[in-house]
């Protein structure tokens, strides 16, 4: 797993409007530029914040990404809690 690469993608998307535009227009090409596993690539492509959180991505990087992906704040918190519950089970 390449947590650094996942967090780098999220950081760039959170800070750079051009990267966000590329994510929307050509997601696969953008993600191919990073050293990601297939699972990481899929979680980013699907905006699966629960899975990304389980991978170790910090919630402060996930929150803006989740919001821009259309996830409402209560749903974001629920996704994180479900991920934590799944990890504990």
Secondary structure, 3 states (H helix, E strand, C coil): CCHHHHHHHHHHHHHCHHHHHHHHHHHHHHHHCCCCCHHHHHHHHCCCHHHHHHCCCCHHHHHHHHHHCCCCHHHHHHHHHHHHHHHHC
